[in-house]
Amino acid sequence: MLSVVKLLSGDFEFIRVVDLDCSNGKVYFEEVRVISNNDRILCELDEKIYK
């Protein structure tokens, strides 16, 4: 099952990246891990907003 993440800020480490869409900043991936976790990181993951 693939997921899509839109990077707004913060540091992420992607595992098994499937495709990159640099025009809108989206990454299609199978696994992702947030490296730095603070209140400035916003991640749109599967149409949900994580802070």
SULZI-V665579 format. One record per backbone hydrogen bond with DSSP energy under -1.0 kcal/mol. CO is the residue of the C=O (numbers start at 1). NH is the residue of the N-H. E is the energy in kcal/mol with one decimal. If there is no record, write none. Layout:
BEGIN
co:CO nh:NH e:E
co:CO nh:NH e:E
END
This chain:
BEGIN
co:3 nh:29 e:-2.3
co:4 nh:46 e:-1.4
co:5 nh:27 e:-2.4
co:6 nh:44 e:-1.4
co:11 nh:35 e:-1.9
co:11 nh:36 e:-1.0
co:13 nh:33 e:-2.5
co:15 nh:31 e:-1.6
co:19 nh:28 e:-2.9
co:21 nh:26 e:-1.8
co:25 nh:7 e:-1.7
co:26 nh:21 e:-2.9
co:27 nh:5 e:-2.2
co:28 nh:18 e:-2.6
co:28 nh:19 e:-1.6
co:29 nh:3 e:-2.6
co:31 nh:15 e:-2.2
co:33 nh:13 e:-2.8
co:38 nh:41 e:-1.9
co:42 nh:8 e:-1.2
co:43 nh:50 e:-1.9
co:44 nh:6 e:-1.4
co:45 nh:48 e:-1.4
co:48 nh:45 e:-2.4
co:50 nh:43 e:-1.6
END
